[in-house]
Amino acid sequence: MSFTLPNLPYATNALEPAIDTMTMEIHHGRHHKAYVDNLNKALDGQPILLAKPICQLLREISQVPEAIRQAVINNGGGHANHSMFWEIMAGGAGGEPTGPLADDIKASFTDFATFKAQVKQAGITRFGSGWAWLVLADGKLKILSSANQDSPYMAGQSPIMGVDVWEHAYYLKYQNKRPDYLDAWWAVVNWSAIGERYAKAKAGTL
Ligand code: MN
């Protein structure tokens, strides 16, 4: 058993111009691949841990031996976060959520524009490397951010949507302009995929 790098569900140029082709090639083919390789290295000789789905491994992070726990947090988190990230984007996407997710975003954050502003603010204010998230926590939608590759699963939360604010996610095209990247990112957000993740999270199967 070992973890494997998932294929991108689209071509590396599919998210142009919001996310450029070279960034996608390096981000998926090198960064995400390194998280997977290093996760497998850390779990070498741990068949029980290697057999867990990645979300379960992170939810049960306290069961990982202390000597390898930080490596699993970093690389297992990196694997889970990026697998989610590719899934919730698509070329020609964008627009607005529909159905229960749209209703609950409105109920939780006033309206879609306020929601977007709060996600952007979470991404901008995350100092250094990390992620901005929409999570389901205790049955409620929340916007928050995490450092490095820390996964919401470790805090008992379900990550519905997340945007990578590590410099490797945007630097080639946007350099130091993280707010511009966060503005452009909405054009490739796949709301139907996020709506499916929300339904799964509510059912306890995400
Ligand atoms: Mn990344």
py3Dmol code that shows the C-alpha trace and the ligand (Angstrom):
import py3Dmol

protein = """\
ATOM      1  CA  MET A   1       0.000   0.000   0.000  1.00  0.00           C
ATOM      2  CA  SER A   2       1.130   3.519  -0.681  1.00  0.00           C
ATOM      3  CA  PHE A   3      -0.378   6.898  -1.473  1.00  0.00           C
ATOM      4  CA  THR A   4      -0.376   7.968  -5.127  1.00  0.00           C
ATOM      5  CA  LEU A   5      -0.413  11.298  -6.933  1.00  0.00           C
ATOM      6  CA  PRO A   6      -3.877  11.755  -8.479  1.00  0.00           C
ATOM      7  CA  ASN A   7      -4.009  12.834 -12.109  1.00  0.00           C
ATOM      8  CA  LEU A   8      -5.236  16.366 -12.731  1.00  0.00           C
ATOM      9  CA  PRO A   9      -8.877  16.210 -13.865  1.00  0.00           C
ATOM     10  CA  TYR A  10      -8.009  18.635 -16.720  1.00  0.00           C
ATOM     11  CA  ALA A  11      -5.033  19.768 -18.813  1.00  0.00           C
ATOM     12  CA  THR A  12      -2.368  21.924 -17.175  1.00  0.00           C
ATOM     13  CA  ASN A  13      -3.436  24.861 -19.373  1.00  0.00           C
ATOM     14  CA  ALA A  14      -7.143  24.506 -18.538  1.00  0.00           C
ATOM     15  CA  LEU A  15      -7.131  27.182 -15.839  1.00  0.00           C
ATOM     16  CA  GLU A  16      -5.501  29.893 -17.972  1.00  0.00           C
ATOM     17  CA  PRO A  17      -5.422  32.834 -17.590  1.00  0.00           C
ATOM     18  CA  ALA A  18      -6.247  32.752 -13.844  1.00  0.00           C
ATOM     19  CA  ILE A  19      -3.582  30.109 -13.178  1.00  0.00           C
ATOM     20  CA  ASP A  20      -0.816  29.765 -15.745  1.00  0.00           C
ATOM     21  CA  THR A  21       0.307  26.473 -17.276  1.00  0.00           C
ATOM     22  CA  MET A  22       3.828  26.434 -15.844  1.00  0.00           C
ATOM     23  CA  THR A  23       2.531  27.034 -12.325  1.00  0.00           C
ATOM     24  CA  MET A  24       0.139  24.091 -12.739  1.00  0.00           C
ATOM     25  CA  GLU A  25       2.908  21.823 -14.087  1.00  0.00           C
ATOM     26  CA  ILE A  26       5.265  22.613 -11.209  1.00  0.00           C
ATOM     27  CA  HIS A  27       2.560  22.733  -8.541  1.00  0.00           C
ATOM     28  CA  HIS A  28       1.031  19.365  -9.413  1.00  0.00           C
ATOM     29  CA  GLY A  29       4.013  17.534 -10.914  1.00  0.00           C
ATOM     30  CA  ARG A  30       6.651  18.610  -8.404  1.00  0.00           C
ATOM     31  CA  HIS A  31       5.130  20.080  -5.229  1.00  0.00           C
ATOM     32  CA  HIS A  32       2.179  17.718  -4.858  1.00  0.00           C
ATOM     33  CA  LYS A  33       4.306  14.768  -6.007  1.00  0.00           C
ATOM     34  CA  ALA A  34       6.897  15.587  -3.328  1.00  0.00           C
ATOM     35  CA  TYR A  35       4.197  15.583  -0.617  1.00  0.00           C
ATOM     36  CA  VAL A  36       3.045  12.141  -1.764  1.00  0.00           C
ATOM     37  CA  ASP A  37       6.596  10.750  -2.000  1.00  0.00           C
ATOM     38  CA  ASN A  38       7.573  12.129   1.406  1.00  0.00           C
ATOM     39  CA  LEU A  39       4.353  10.874   3.010  1.00  0.00           C
ATOM     40  CA  ASN A  40       5.121   7.357   1.745  1.00  0.00           C
ATOM     41  CA  LYS A  41       8.701   7.671   3.003  1.00  0.00           C
ATOM     42  CA  ALA A  42       7.512   8.774   6.459  1.00  0.00           C
ATOM     43  CA  LEU A  43       5.041   5.861   6.646  1.00  0.00           C
ATOM     44  CA  ASP A  44       7.489   3.217   5.413  1.00  0.00           C
ATOM     45  CA  GLY A  45       6.960   0.095   7.561  1.00  0.00           C
ATOM     46  CA  GLN A  46       3.570   1.335   8.885  1.00  0.00           C
ATOM     47  CA  PRO A  47       1.050  -0.824   6.965  1.00  0.00           C
ATOM     48  CA  ILE A  48      -1.903   0.092   9.206  1.00  0.00           C
ATOM     49  CA  LEU A  49      -1.357   3.822   8.689  1.00  0.00           C
ATOM     50  CA  LEU A  50      -0.660   3.372   4.959  1.00  0.00           C
ATOM     51  CA  ALA A  51      -4.016   1.590   4.567  1.00  0.00           C
ATOM     52  CA  LYS A  52      -6.057   4.533   5.907  1.00  0.00           C
ATOM     53  CA  PRO A  53      -7.701   6.987   3.516  1.00  0.00           C
ATOM     54  CA  ILE A  54      -5.817  10.281   3.758  1.00  0.00           C
ATOM     55  CA  CYS A  55      -8.681  12.121   5.488  1.00  0.00           C
ATOM     56  CA  GLN A  56      -8.881   9.410   8.156  1.00  0.00           C
ATOM     57  CA  LEU A  57      -5.102   9.458   8.653  1.00  0.00           C
ATOM     58  CA  LEU A  58      -5.335  13.200   9.354  1.00  0.00           C
ATOM     59  CA  ARG A  59      -8.472  13.014  11.512  1.00  0.00           C
ATOM     60  CA  GLU A  60      -6.658  10.405  13.613  1.00  0.00           C
ATOM     61  CA  ILE A  61      -3.339  12.248  13.623  1.00  0.00           C
ATOM     62  CA  SER A  62      -2.872  11.582  17.372  1.00  0.00           C
ATOM     63  CA  GLN A  63      -2.543   7.862  16.544  1.00  0.00           C
ATOM     64  CA  VAL A  64       0.534   8.538  14.385  1.00  0.00           C
ATOM     65  CA  PRO A  65       3.790   7.892  16.289  1.00  0.00           C
ATOM     66  CA  GLU A  66       5.338  11.112  17.526  1.00  0.00           C
ATOM     67  CA  ALA A  67       8.610  10.516  15.670  1.00  0.00           C
ATOM     68  CA  ILE A  68       6.863  10.755  12.279  1.00  0.00           C
ATOM     69  CA  ARG A  69       3.812  12.846  13.217  1.00  0.00           C
ATOM     70  CA  GLN A  70       5.095  16.206  11.944  1.00  0.00           C
ATOM     71  CA  ALA A  71       6.151  14.609   8.644  1.00  0.00           C
ATOM     72  CA  VAL A  72       2.626  13.201   8.268  1.00  0.00           C
ATOM     73  CA  ILE A  73       1.078  16.573   9.171  1.00  0.00           C
ATOM     74  CA  ASN A  74       3.208  18.330   6.555  1.00  0.00           C
ATOM     75  CA  ASN A  75       3.121  15.791   3.748  1.00  0.00           C
ATOM     76  CA  GLY A  76      -0.207  14.087   4.454  1.00  0.00           C
ATOM     77  CA  GLY A  77      -1.767  17.522   4.821  1.00  0.00           C
ATOM     78  CA  GLY A  78      -0.081  18.589   1.596  1.00  0.00           C
ATOM     79  CA  HIS A  79      -1.468  15.532  -0.196  1.00  0.00           C
ATOM     80  CA  ALA A  80      -5.033  16.015   1.101  1.00  0.00           C
ATOM     81  CA  ASN A  81      -5.073  19.777   0.543  1.00  0.00           C
ATOM     82  CA  HIS A  82      -3.818  19.589  -3.038  1.00  0.00           C
ATOM     83  CA  SER A  83      -6.082  16.664  -3.963  1.00  0.00           C
ATOM     84  CA  MET A  84      -9.003  18.836  -2.830  1.00  0.00           C
ATOM     85  CA  PHE A  85      -7.613  21.909  -4.633  1.00  0.00           C
ATOM     86  CA  TRP A  86      -7.451  20.253  -8.085  1.00  0.00           C
ATOM     87  CA  GLU A  87     -10.939  18.830  -7.601  1.00  0.00           C
ATOM     88  CA  ILE A  88     -12.621  22.148  -6.806  1.00  0.00           C
ATOM     89  CA  MET A  89     -11.294  24.001  -9.856  1.00  0.00           C
ATOM     90  CA  ALA A  90     -12.136  23.720 -13.554  1.00  0.00           C
ATOM     91  CA  GLY A  91     -11.619  25.653 -16.761  1.00  0.00           C
ATOM     92  CA  GLY A  92     -14.549  27.888 -17.693  1.00  0.00           C
ATOM     93  CA  ALA A  93     -15.969  27.597 -14.202  1.00  0.00           C
ATOM     94  CA  GLY A  94     -16.670  30.422 -11.769  1.00  0.00           C
ATOM     95  CA  GLY A  95     -20.072  31.973 -11.270  1.00  0.00           C
ATOM     96  CA  GLU A  96     -21.937  31.329  -8.059  1.00  0.00           C
ATOM     97  CA  PRO A  97     -22.928  28.308  -5.991  1.00  0.00           C
ATOM     98  CA  THR A  98     -26.443  26.881  -6.275  1.00  0.00           C
ATOM     99  CA  GLY A  99     -28.748  24.789  -4.118  1.00  0.00           C
ATOM    100  CA  PRO A 100     -28.214  24.151  -0.392  1.00  0.00           C
ATOM    101  CA  LEU A 101     -24.635  25.485  -0.488  1.00  0.00           C
ATOM    102  CA  ALA A 102     -25.816  28.819  -1.911  1.00  0.00           C
ATOM    103  CA  ASP A 103     -28.581  29.029   0.704  1.00  0.00           C
ATOM    104  CA  ASP A 104     -26.252  28.210   3.583  1.00  0.00           C
ATOM    105  CA  ILE A 105     -23.510  30.600   2.418  1.00  0.00           C
ATOM    106  CA  LYS A 106     -26.118  33.341   2.359  1.00  0.00           C
ATOM    107  CA  ALA A 107     -27.427  32.367   5.807  1.00  0.00           C
ATOM    108  CA  SER A 108     -23.902  32.210   7.260  1.00  0.00           C
ATOM    109  CA  PHE A 109     -22.198  35.202   5.620  1.00  0.00           C
ATOM    110  CA  THR A 110     -25.051  37.583   4.600  1.00  0.00           C
ATOM    111  CA  ASP A 111     -24.489  37.292   0.849  1.00  0.00           C
ATOM    112  CA  PHE A 112     -22.108  35.874  -1.751  1.00  0.00           C
ATOM    113  CA  ALA A 113     -20.104  39.100  -2.090  1.00  0.00           C
ATOM    114  CA  THR A 114     -19.464  39.232   1.660  1.00  0.00           C
ATOM    115  CA  PHE A 115     -18.496  35.562   1.622  1.00  0.00           C
ATOM    116  CA  LYS A 116     -15.949  36.186  -1.141  1.00  0.00           C
ATOM    117  CA  ALA A 117     -14.526  39.204   0.671  1.00  0.00           C
ATOM    118  CA  GLN A 118     -14.071  37.158   3.852  1.00  0.00           C
ATOM    119  CA  VAL A 119     -12.313  34.307   2.017  1.00  0.00           C
ATOM    120  CA  LYS A 120     -10.008  36.845   0.372  1.00  0.00           C
ATOM    121  CA  GLN A 121      -9.298  38.468   3.730  1.00  0.00           C
ATOM    122  CA  ALA A 122      -8.483  35.072   5.274  1.00  0.00           C
ATOM    123  CA  GLY A 123      -6.024  34.425   2.432  1.00  0.00           C
ATOM    124  CA  ILE A 124      -4.402  37.854   2.587  1.00  0.00           C
ATOM    125  CA  THR A 125      -3.951  37.820   6.353  1.00  0.00           C
ATOM    126  CA  ARG A 126      -2.410  34.336   6.517  1.00  0.00           C
ATOM    127  CA  PHE A 127       1.228  35.342   7.141  1.00  0.00           C
ATOM    128  CA  GLY A 128       3.701  33.218   5.204  1.00  0.00           C
ATOM    129  CA  SER A 129       2.484  29.939   3.727  1.00  0.00           C
ATOM    130  CA  GLY A 130      -0.914  28.369   4.209  1.00  0.00           C
ATOM    131  CA  TRP A 131      -4.499  28.044   3.045  1.00  0.00           C
ATOM    132  CA  ALA A 132      -7.794  29.907   3.321  1.00  0.00           C
ATOM    133  CA  TRP A 133     -10.745  27.595   3.926  1.00  0.00           C
ATOM    134  CA  LEU A 134     -14.470  27.167   3.940  1.00  0.00           C
ATOM    135  CA  VAL A 135     -15.089  24.336   6.393  1.00  0.00           C
ATOM    136  CA  LEU A 136     -18.019  22.597   8.017  1.00  0.00           C
ATOM    137  CA  ALA A 137     -17.346  22.660  11.764  1.00  0.00           C
ATOM    138  CA  ASP A 138     -19.910  21.509  14.327  1.00  0.00           C
ATOM    139  CA  GLY A 139     -22.578  21.672  11.632  1.00  0.00           C
ATOM    140  CA  LYS A 140     -21.782  25.275  10.709  1.00  0.00           C
ATOM    141  CA  LEU A 141     -19.995  26.853   7.739  1.00  0.00           C
ATOM    142  CA  LYS A 142     -16.883  28.765   8.786  1.00  0.00           C
ATOM    143  CA  ILE A 143     -14.150  30.688   6.975  1.00  0.00           C
ATOM    144  CA  LEU A 144     -10.688  30.326   8.435  1.00  0.00           C
ATOM    145  CA  SER A 145      -7.058  29.910   7.452  1.00  0.00           C
ATOM    146  CA  SER A 146      -4.342  27.447   8.372  1.00  0.00           C
ATOM    147  CA  ALA A 147      -0.556  27.608   8.384  1.00  0.00           C
ATOM    148  CA  ASN A 148       1.712  25.530   6.152  1.00  0.00           C
ATOM    149  CA  GLN A 149      -0.101  22.318   5.122  1.00  0.00           C
ATOM    150  CA  ASP A 150      -2.149  21.969   8.315  1.00  0.00           C
ATOM    151  CA  SER A 151      -5.397  20.243   7.345  1.00  0.00           C
ATOM    152  CA  PRO A 152      -8.821  21.139   8.777  1.00  0.00           C
ATOM    153  CA  TYR A 153      -9.355  17.380   9.168  1.00  0.00           C
ATOM    154  CA  MET A 154      -6.870  17.446  12.073  1.00  0.00           C
ATOM    155  CA  ALA A 155      -9.173  19.859  13.924  1.00  0.00           C
ATOM    156  CA  GLY A 156     -12.244  17.703  13.282  1.00  0.00           C
ATOM    157  CA  GLN A 157     -13.464  20.035  10.544  1.00  0.00           C
ATOM    158  CA  SER A 158     -14.486  19.109   6.993  1.00  0.00           C
ATOM    159  CA  PRO A 159     -12.764  21.153   4.271  1.00  0.00           C
ATOM    160  CA  ILE A 160     -15.447  22.127   1.747  1.00  0.00           C
ATOM    161  CA  MET A 161     -13.274  24.530  -0.256  1.00  0.00           C
ATOM    162  CA  GLY A 162      -9.721  25.813   0.123  1.00  0.00           C
ATOM    163  CA  VAL A 163      -7.412  28.145  -1.729  1.00  0.00           C
ATOM    164  CA  ASP A 164      -3.658  27.648  -1.624  1.00  0.00           C
ATOM    165  CA  VAL A 165      -1.843  30.861  -0.633  1.00  0.00           C
ATOM    166  CA  TRP A 166       1.685  29.446  -0.649  1.00  0.00           C
ATOM    167  CA  GLU A 167       3.844  31.550  -2.981  1.00  0.00           C
ATOM    168  CA  HIS A 168       4.388  28.458  -5.149  1.00  0.00           C
ATOM    169  CA  ALA A 169       0.671  28.662  -6.046  1.00  0.00           C
ATOM    170  CA  TYR A 170       0.877  32.116  -7.641  1.00  0.00           C
ATOM    171  CA  TYR A 171       4.357  33.651  -7.699  1.00  0.00           C
ATOM    172  CA  LEU A 172       5.273  33.016 -11.363  1.00  0.00           C
ATOM    173  CA  LYS A 173       2.305  35.018 -12.597  1.00  0.00           C
ATOM    174  CA  TYR A 174       1.394  37.306  -9.687  1.00  0.00           C
ATOM    175  CA  GLN A 175       4.742  37.708  -7.854  1.00  0.00           C
ATOM    176  CA  ASN A 176       4.010  39.375  -4.495  1.00  0.00           C
ATOM    177  CA  LYS A 177       0.429  40.324  -5.448  1.00  0.00           C
ATOM    178  CA  ARG A 178      -1.453  37.658  -3.484  1.00  0.00           C
ATOM    179  CA  PRO A 179      -4.685  39.744  -3.464  1.00  0.00           C
ATOM    180  CA  ASP A 180      -4.713  39.793  -7.295  1.00  0.00           C
ATOM    181  CA  TYR A 181      -4.330  36.011  -7.392  1.00  0.00           C
ATOM    182  CA  LEU A 182      -7.183  35.624  -4.899  1.00  0.00           C
ATOM    183  CA  ASP A 183      -9.414  37.884  -7.032  1.00  0.00           C
ATOM    184  CA  ALA A 184      -8.590  35.965 -10.228  1.00  0.00           C
ATOM    185  CA  TRP A 185      -9.068  32.566  -8.585  1.00  0.00           C
ATOM    186  CA  TRP A 186     -12.878  32.858  -8.421  1.00  0.00           C
ATOM    187  CA  ALA A 187     -13.008  32.449 -12.226  1.00  0.00           C
ATOM    188  CA  VAL A 188     -11.870  28.814 -11.934  1.00  0.00           C
ATOM    189  CA  VAL A 189     -13.853  27.790  -8.860  1.00  0.00           C
ATOM    190  CA  ASN A 190     -15.989  24.736  -9.623  1.00  0.00           C
ATOM    191  CA  TRP A 191     -19.136  25.296  -7.561  1.00  0.00           C
ATOM    192  CA  SER A 192     -20.762  22.019  -8.532  1.00  0.00           C
ATOM    193  CA  ALA A 193     -17.756  20.090  -7.157  1.00  0.00           C
ATOM    194  CA  ILE A 194     -17.838  22.194  -3.979  1.00  0.00           C
ATOM    195  CA  GLY A 195     -21.583  21.624  -3.640  1.00  0.00           C
ATOM    196  CA  GLU A 196     -20.935  17.869  -3.812  1.00  0.00           C
ATOM    197  CA  ARG A 197     -18.256  18.147  -1.119  1.00  0.00           C
ATOM    198  CA  TYR A 198     -20.703  20.097   1.058  1.00  0.00           C
ATOM    199  CA  ALA A 199     -23.371  17.405   0.681  1.00  0.00           C
ATOM    200  CA  LYS A 200     -20.806  14.722   1.596  1.00  0.00           C
ATOM    201  CA  ALA A 201     -19.569  16.733   4.592  1.00  0.00           C
ATOM    202  CA  LYS A 202     -23.124  17.056   5.908  1.00  0.00           C
ATOM    203  CA  ALA A 203     -23.614  13.313   5.430  1.00  0.00           C
ATOM    204  CA  GLY A 204     -20.338  12.642   7.263  1.00  0.00           C
ATOM    205  CA  THR A 205     -18.712  11.004   4.229  1.00  0.00           C
ATOM    206  CA  LEU A 206     -16.193  13.661   3.135  1.00  0.00           C
TER     207      LEU A 206
END
"""
ligand_1 = """\
1
MN
Mn 0.488 24.198 -3.058
"""
view = py3Dmol.view(width=600, height=400)
view.addModel(protein, "pdb")
view.setStyle({"model": 0}, {"cartoon": {"style": "trace"}})
view.addModel(ligand_1, "xyz")
view.setStyle({"model": 1}, {"stick": {}})
view.zoomTo()
view.show()
